[in-house]
Amino acid sequence: MLIGEVARRSGVSARMLRHYESLGLLRPTGRTGAGYREYSGEDIRRIFHIESLRSLGLSLREVGRALDDPGFKPSALVDDLIRRTRERIASEEELLTRLGRIGAADPAGWEDVLQTVALLQGLGSESAGKRQRAALSAVEGVPVEVLAEAALSESDPHVAGALRWALARSGDGGLGLLARGLDSPVAAVRERAVRTLAEMPDHAATTAVLHDALSHGDVVVRRGAALALGARGVAAAVPTLIEMIVEEVNDVDAADALSALASDPGSADAIATGLVACLDRGTVHAPARRRLTQALADIPGDTASRALADLTHDEDRAVALTATYVLTLRRSR
């Protein structure tokens, strides 16, 4: 069979067949009287073997070794092909995401495209300083999803702070990505998500996401949401804030949040009642009772005052002294 017929039947161009021959991959069995290449059935099978191995991603050198080395074992090469293919897919997915972000920004011209590309390159830099500068230089019109994704993956505290600042300026943009970050299988990502949400503007949509997070399975997420909601005046955060005081986890911030919530007369008595209920538990250890007493001092209203009066006679001298001192201050006002 001559080269033209082989090319027609195999789908491999005559030029490529000659290239295979120049590399030693394929040697036509014979020649016609006029000197034309003549391919046997075995040659045709080898062509199909070459094309099959190329379809797996093997280089022509690797194809030649696979076909001609009797001791060749494919396992290591296949493992390497798997690794290279995964790297290629990851690279293509990264490009696809980048293109999607550029498209989402609805660029009016190439200047907008270049601006977004520069931001993406800056946020993807290995230098923390460059990432921070990119976050701080983010301007209106850049896709906030880019900032949200960067905030969820950023481990450097200074860069993360800059990204949270940039996101806060964007309103509630990127909220969907941040909300999904709360359910990440990675604990660090969940923590970054709730911290970022806490610094977002006090919009109804953001507050709703934080409210849902009060029942999250991750205690770090619950507590981060409670602190943010306390600052926003959401009374549903009270039980978690009291728990934080008992557990001595950001207890000063939790007490401050309770104090802010107690500025609403309707919430003050409920907060005082919750603190007193914890004080009355036999399972609460002495240091926790002292912290609860100190938190009670900043809660206005009769319920808190009566509880403090009772605590002046507490068996724990530190609790009794704290309650006495606070009552003296309250009466002097």
Buried (B, 14 or more C-beta within 10 A) or exposed (E): BEBEEBBEEBEBEBEBBEBBBEEEBBEBEEEEEEEEBBBEEEBBEBBEBBBEBBEBBBEBEBBBEBBEEEEEEEEEBEEEBEEEEEEEEEEEEEEEBBEEBBEBBEBEEEEBBEBBBEBBEBBBBEEBEBBBBBBBBBEEEBBBBBBBBBBBBBEEEEBBBBBBBBBBBBBBBBBEBBBEBBBBEEEEBBBBBBBBBBBBEEEEBBBEBBBEBBEBEBEBBBBBBBBBBBBBBBBBBBBBBBBBBBBEEBBEBBBBBBBBBBEEEEBBBBBBBBBBEBBEEEEBEEEBBBBBBBBBBBBBBEBBBEBBEEBBEBEBEBBBBBBBEBBEEBEEE
